[in-house]
Amino acid sequence: MLEFIQLLKQRYQTVLSQLGNESNKTLYQERINQLVLAEAFVRKGQLMVTAPEQPLHIAVVGPTQAGKSSLVNVLLNSSIAGVSPLAGYTVHPQGFCNGVTMTDCSDLQRYFGRFQQLHRSELTKDRHDCFSLSENTVISGNLPHCVLWDTPDFDSIDSATYREGVIRTIALADIVILVVSKEKYADQSVWDIMSSIEILHQPTLICLNKLVEGSESLLIHSLQEKWQLARQDAFPEVVPLYYQKQAGLPLWPESRKNLLNQLAAKVNSAKHARNEQKLLQQHWQSWLEPVIAEHQVLNDWHDLLDTAVKQALESYQRDYLNHPHHYETFQRALAELLRLLEIPGLATVLAGTRQVLTWPVRQVMKLGRKNLHLTDSSHEVALLNQIAEHTLIQLADKLWDKSEQSLKNRWWKEVGTTLRKQRPDILQDFNQAAKMYHADFQQDVERAAHRMHEKLQEQPMVLNSLRATRVTTDAAALVLALHAGGIGVHDLLVAPAMLTITSLLAESAIGTYIHRIEADLKQHQFNTVKQTLFVHSLRKKLAQLPESVSYINYFNISSEQLQAAELQLKEKRHGLRLL
């Protein structure tokens, strides 16, 4: 699941960099932040499994100039955290070990992933993918043994560049301390982030900073209203902090000295897996909305191709297989039959052209050379090329219509452009495939001729009458001329001798059998053309067109990848079943 979340986040970031629509930019950035949180929370779950003795983590979060770093120093009873009156002074997550060692935190580098652990002195303003860990010089009684994290703000103009560090630190935290001042507590950014992490179910404490005596009651009431608008869980305890001019720091109330130790007792690591699943489930459908939309567009494209292939095959049936004047394949079978007969005056010549019932591999190349001129002159091949060209013209028109009507018009336009560029190559490949099919199908024509010849041998009277008929000799001579290249297939079809032979066979004792062979041959030819030319050749190449569409504009997450991720969501884990 972690790998899929990372993939989805990366695709959102890539697509976001290409977006021109500002409303979509805001939406996509929000989803990226959600994915960063989910990725980090899943990593936290892995950390709890691989390093179960991990120390407690407390994150101090809040808007700019709320006094987060100052509160960190108060809680640590130290001045280790850097403070400044300037906004945005802290731009990296900085952890301070209280009663725990750096060795206890050695697994944090794996949790933070691409973020590099540096010493505090090595942190720079121009690099945000890093964090620091330091040991507090004293053990503070205000805190349990833990790592206390000072975090950057999340509301300043520049915060977008380092917000990922804030989110990762929040996801790591077992306890969250929200620090707000009387000037900042109502900022929407505060409640947006507090709403987004409600699903993590972390024990929370609110510190209302920079107060003057007597103002806290009204502010806490307003703070509670804000909380209830943003979240459904119980309003947490609020610690009012009064500014001390002499020390320049807020004063932590003596009455709340054990408050964080009490909160630490409420941490329930056993519920992490359940909360992790709830987090994924909460956002799953919205995250996948553009991915599913792309899948739908691809499905629509494949539906278009299926319709185009169906129409192409209907044209092939109408204009060739069922056309009384254009269908030539069975006549070629009859021509082959005449070559198998013992016809007076032509026996010696025909003996060299007879074929055996089986066609070993060594005969295939010879067959192709012999029938090359038949393929070049075939009406069927010419018609197939016309159908393919017409199919591409119709598809181009439909792509244009889609680009004008669909919400995914950019995708349809790019596929249409790709089709125009690749159209000559697609048609050339189809033409070669059609010629190859036509030459290869001659074997099936030969087999049909042999079946008729075998049946004729069972009817000696019919066979002898055919041999004795002058028109049969004329037709056999035409067959020789056909194979020598002297006439074309169409000339053979309309020759009176061949028409007479067809009538004689149809009216003979084996007429029904002949009609069955013709029907079988026609059905087999239809199936062969469908699979060889229109499914495996033309449709396959057209189905690959979206692969040439610009990668950076789309998510390009396959149905198989999505199904694998959703299967993980449905798997039982810790006795809970999702979806």
N, C-alpha and C positions, 0 to 999 in steps of 0.2 A: 504493500500500500504506500509506503514511504516513497518508493521510486515513482509511482504513478502521480502522487501529489507533486513531487519535484518536477516531473515532466509537464504536468498541467500548468504549474506556476511559470516554468520557462516559456511555454507557448503563449501564455497570457502576456508575459513581458515582451516577447518578440512581436506579437500582434499589436500590442499597445504602442510600440515604437513606430508603427506604420499608420496608426489611426489619425484621421483628420477631424472626426466628430468629437466635439468636446464633451458631450453628455456621455458618450460611450467611454471616453477616456476616464472620466470620474468613476463610472461603474466598474470598469476593468481594474482600475487602481485599487478600488475597495476590495475586489475579489482577490487581487494579488496579496493584499494585506491579510485577508482571511486565510489564504493558502500558506502564507509564511507562518501564521499562528498555528495552523493545523500541522504543518511540517515540524515545527519546533515542539509541539505538544506530543506528537508521535515519537520524536527523538527523545523526549523526556521519559516516555514510557519504556523505550529501549534502554535508556540509561539506568532506570530503576531495576531492570532485569539483569543487566550486565554488571552493575555496581550497586548492589542493594544497600550498601553501607554509606551511600551518598549523604553528605551533611544536609541539614535544613537550609533552604534558600529563601531569603526575604527580599522582595523588590520594592524599592521606594520609587514611585512614579508620580507624575504630575505635570502640569503645564509650565511654560517658561516662567522663571523668576518667582516660583511658588515657594522656594526655599528648600528644595530637595537635598542639595549637598550639605546645607547647614544642618538639617535634621539628621542626616547620616552621621555627621560629626558629633551631634548631641547624643545620639543613640550609642555611638562607639566610645563616647567619653574621650574623644581624640580630635585632632585637627588634620587627620590623614587625607580627607577628601578635599580637593581643591574647590574653592568658592570664589565668586566674582560678582560684582554688581551688574556686570554686563550680561545681557540675555544670550542664551545659547553657549554658555561657557563649557558645559559638559556635553560632548558629542559622541562618547563611547560608553558602553556598559563597563562599569568599574566595580569589581567585587572586593569586599574587605572581609577577611577571615577573622571571626571572633570566637576564640576557643577551639578552632580547628586549624589544621596545618595545610600547607599547599599540597602536600602529598595526598591528603584526603580528597583533594579536588582535581587530581590528575586526569580524571576521565572527562573533564569539562571540554577539553579541546575537541573530543569526538562529538560531543553534543552540539557545540557551536559550528561545526562543519567548516565551511569556507572562511569563517571568521578566525583570524589568527590571534593567539594569545601573545601579548607583548607586555613589557614592563611599563609602568605608568609614564616613565620619563620618555618612552619611545612613541607614545601616542601623539599623532599630529592631526591638525585640523583638515588636512587635505586627503586623509584616508580614513574611511569609516567602517571597513570590514575587519575590525579587530576589537579586542576587549583586553582588560587587564585584571589581574588578581594580586592582592597584597595582603600581608598578615598585619593585623592590628597590633600595636606595640603593647597594649594592655587588654585585659579581658573585662569587658563592660558588664556591669550588673543589670543594665537596662535590657539586655538581650539574652536569649538562650544561645547556646553554642550554634553558630550558623555562619553562612556567608551572606552579608548584607550588601545589596546591590544598589549603587547610585546609577540612575539612568538619565539619558538625554530627555529633553522635552519632546512633546509630540504635536505641538500646535504652532510653532513658529514657521515663518516662510521657508526656512532652510531645512525644516525637520524631515521633509520627504527624502532627503539624501541619507539620513541616518535612522529613519524610523524602524528599519528592519532590526537593528540592534535592540531597540526598545521592546519590540514584539517578542523577539527571542528570549529576552530576559524575563518578561512577564510570564511566558509559557514555562520557563524553568522554575518560577517561584512557587513555593509552598504557601507563602503568605504574601499578600499585597498590601502595601501601605500607600494610600492615596493622599498626596499632599496638595492642598489648595489654599489659596489666600482669599481674603475677603474680596479682592478685586477679580480673582480668576475662577471662583467656584462655579459660576454660572455659564462659563464658556461651553459651547456645544461640543467642542472637541473632547472635553473631559468626559462627557456623558456618552459620546459615541464610543470611545475606547472602553469605558466601564461596561457599556451594554454588550460590546463584542466579546468580553471575557467572562461574562456571567456564566456561560456554559461550562467553564473550567471549575466552578464551585470552589474557589480558593477562599479560605478565611481572610477577611478584609478589615482593615482599620483605616479610618479617615482622620487625618490631622488637618485641622483648620488653623492655618498659620497667620502670623502677623496681625493678631487681634489686639484690641485695646479693651481694657476692663469694661464689662457691662454690655458689650456688643454681641456676645456669642449666642445668646438665647435666640434672638431673631434670625441670625445667620444659620444656626443649626436647623431651625424649623424650615427655612427656605431650602437648605441643603437636602433635607429629608424629602421634600416635595420633588426636587430634581431626581433624586435616587428612585423614587417610586414611579416616576415617569419613564425612567430608563430601564429599570430592572424589576423583576417579579419577586426576588428573594428579600429576606428581612433586612431592614436598614441597620447597618453596622454601628458599632460604637464610634463616637467622635471624640477626639482629644483636642481641646482648645489649646493653642500655643500662643503665648504672649511674648511679644518682642522685648528683649532686654537691651537697652541702649549701651550699657556699660560693656557687656560681653559681645554684643553684636550677634547674638544667637538666641533662638527661642528657648524657652525654659520647659523642660519635660517635667510634668507634675509628679510629685513624690507619690501621690495616691495611685498613679498608673504605672509604677515601677515594674510590677509583675505582669502587666497587661499582655506583653508579647509572649511571655512564657505560657500564659493561659491560652493564647491563640495557638501556640505551637502544639498544645495538647489536643486541639481540634483537627489537626491535619490528619487526613485519612488517605494514606497512599493506596490502600486496597481498592479505592473507588476510581483510581486513575483510568483504568481500562474502560470502565463504563462511561466516564466523562469524555474520553477520547472518541468513543464510538458515537456518542451524542453530538459531539462537535462536527464530526464528518457527516453525520446524517442531517444535521441542521442546514448545511450549506450545499450538500451534494447536488441537488437538482439545479440550483442557480449556477454553480460552477460549470456544470456540464451543458448548460443551455446553448452556448455557441457551438460546442462539439456536436451535440445532437442535431443542431440546425445544419451543420455541414454534412452529417450523415444523411439527413433528409434530402439535401440537395443532390448528394451522390445517388441516393435511391431514385430520385426524380430523373436523374440523368440515365440511370440504367433502365428505368421504365421507358424513357424516350427511345433508347437503343432497342429494347425488346419490341416496341411498336414498329420501329423502322425495319427491323429484321422480318417481322411478321408481314408487313406490307411488301417488302422486297420478295419474299417467298410467294406471296399471293400473285405478284406480277409474273414471277417465274412460272408458276403453275398455269396462269391464264395465257401468257404469251408464248409459252413453249410446250410444256408437258401436255396441256389440254388443247393446244392449237392444232386444228386439222391439217394445216399446211406447213407448219414450222417444225413439228416434232419429228426428228430425224433418227433418234437413237435406235428405235426398234427396226427401222429400215436398214440400219447398219448391221443389226443382228441377222436380218434376212440375207443381207449380202454375204455375211460370213457363212451362213448356212449353205448358200449356193457353192461356196468354195469347198464345202465338205462333200458335196454330191459327186457321184461318178457320172459326169456328163460326157456323152460321146463327142469326140473331136477336141475336147479340152482337158481330158484326163491327165495327159502327160504334163501339161502346163500347171494344172491345179494341184498335182501331187506335191509339187515343191512348195506350195503355199498352205497345205493343210496344217492344222495345229492339233496338238494332243489335248486331252481333257484337262490335264493339270498344266500349270504355268510355273515352272521352277524359276528361282531367282535369276539364273543366268540368262533367261529369255526377256527379262523386264526391259533392259536397255535396248535390246533389239526391237522390242515392241514399240518403245517410245520413238525411235528413229523412223520406223515404218509408218507410224501414224502422225508424224509431225505435220505433213501437209494437210491431213484431215482436220487437225486442230486449228490450223491457221485459216482454213476455209469454213469452219463450223459456224453456223448461225447461232448455236447455243452459246458459244464463247462470246460472240459479239453482243448478244442480248444480255448476258450476265454482266458484262462491263458497263452496258448502258444502265442497267438496274442499279449497279453500285454507284455510278456517277449521280443518278437521280436521287438515290438515298442520301448521299452527302449534301446535295443541294437542299433537300427537305430538312435535314438536320440543321444546317446553317440557318435556315429561316426560323426554325423553332428556337434555336439558341438566341437569335436576335429578339424574338418575341419575349422570351424569358428575361433577357437583360433589360427589357423595357418595363416589365410588370413585376418581377420578383424583388423581394427585399434583399436577396443575395445577388443583385444585378451585376456586381463586380465580378463574381465568380463566373457567371454565365458569359459575360463579355470576354473574360480571359480564355475560357474554354473555346468560345467561338473564334477568337483570334488564333488560337493554337490549331484549330481545325483547318482554318484557311491556309496556314503555313504548311501543314503536313498533308494537305489534300493530294498534291501530286504524288507523293511517296506512297500514300495509302492506296491510291488507284493503281499505281504501277505494281505494287505488291499483290493487289487483288488480281490484276491481269495475269501475273505469273502463276498465281495459285490456281486460277481458272484454267489456264493451259495445262498445268500439271494434272489437275483433276481430270480434264477431258482425255488426256492421253492415258492416265491410269485406269479410267473407267472402261477403256476398250477391253480390258480383261473380263469385266462383267458382261460386256456385249458378247464376247467370245463364248463365255459360259452359257449364256442364253441360247446362242446358236447351237452349241453342243447338245443342250437339253432338247431342242426341237429335232435335231438330227437323230438322237437316240429314240425319240418317240416315232419318227418316221420309219426307222428301222423295224419298229414293231408293227408297222402297217405297210407291208411290201407292195400292195396294189397302189397305194397313194405315192409311195416312193418311186415306183417304176413309171407311173404316169407322169410324174414330174420330170424324170430323166428323159422320157421320150418326147416331151413337149418342146417344140422349136423355140417357144418363147423363153423357156428356161435357159437354153443355150445362149440366146440373145442377152438375157439378164446376167448370166455368168460372165459374158464378155464385157459387159458394162462394169461388173465388179472388178475385173482385171484392170480396166481403164481407170477406175477409181483409185485402186491401190498404186497404179503407176503414176498417178497425178494428172492423168489426161482430162478427167472431169472432176467436178466437185460433188459434195454430198447432195446438194440440192438438185443437181442434174440427175442424180440417181433416183431421187424421190419421185420426180415427175416423169421419169421415163416410162412409156407404156408397158414395156416388158416387166418392169418391177411392179407396176400396179396390177398387172395380170397375175403375177406370182402371188402377190398378197391376197388377191381374191380367191385363187385356187386353194391356198392353204386355209383360208377362213371358212370356205365352203366344204372342205374335206372332212373326213372322219375324225381328224384331230383338231378341228377348228376350235373347240372349247378349250383344249389344252394350250393351243397357241395364244388364245386371248388371255389365259391365266399367266402364261410366261410374260406376255406384254405388260400386264398389270403389275406383276411382281417386279419386273425390270423398272417400270416407271416409279413405283413406290420406293424401291431401293435407290434410284437415281435422285429422287426428291430428298430422301434422308441424307444421302451423301453430300449433295449440294448444300443442304442446310447446315450440317455439322462442319464440313471441310471448308466451305467458302464463307458462309454468313455468320457462323458462330465462332469457329476457331481462327478465322482470318480477319474478316471485316469487323465484327463486333468486338473481338479481343483488342484490336488496335485502337478502336474508338473508345473502349472502356479505359484504356491507358492514358487518354488525353489529359485528364485532370492531374496526372502525375507530373506533367510539364508546367502546370500552373505555379506561379511564384510561391515558393515555400513560406516566405516570411509574412505573407498576408493572412495565413490560415493556420488553424490548430493542427490539422493533419494527424489526428489521433485516430487510429483504426478502430473498427468495431470490435476486433479481437482484443485489442488493448483495453477498451472500455469494459468489455464483458469479463475479462480477467479481473479487473479492479472491482467490479460489482460483485463478482463471485466472492472475493475476499470480504466484502462488506456483509455478505450473507452468511459467511462461515460462523460457526459457534465459537465464541471466545469468552472464557470466564463465565460460562453458563448463560450468556446473553446472545440473542439472535437479532441481527439488524434487519431492516427493511421487511 
